Amino acid sequence: MACRVLIVEDEMMVAMLVEDMLVDMGFIVVGPAYRLGDGLRLAKSETLDVAVLDVNLKGARSFPIATVLTERGIPFVFATGYGTTDV
């Protein structure tokens, strides 16, 4: 059974690139979600194995999504173009 990956990324081109790479590797992509609210809805309702979260979603942080995923026991990674001092 293929792994289901939630993508939360506000830059459409980046989201599409990540989605294409994951699909090419045999993953099932959930989303992508481009906004915090959409990401929260998917994180709460979808069957997921893992998630990739952009930290900054048009000025909103994705940390509430990470909290939901943690509560559900779903591993995730933060993906960002920021350095460690920018977050």
Buried (B, 14 or more C-beta within 10 A) or exposed (E): EEEBBBBBBBBEEBBEEBBEEBEEEEBBBBBBBBEBEBBBBBBEEBEBBBBBBBBBBEEBBBEBBBEBBEEEEBEBEBBBEEEEEEE
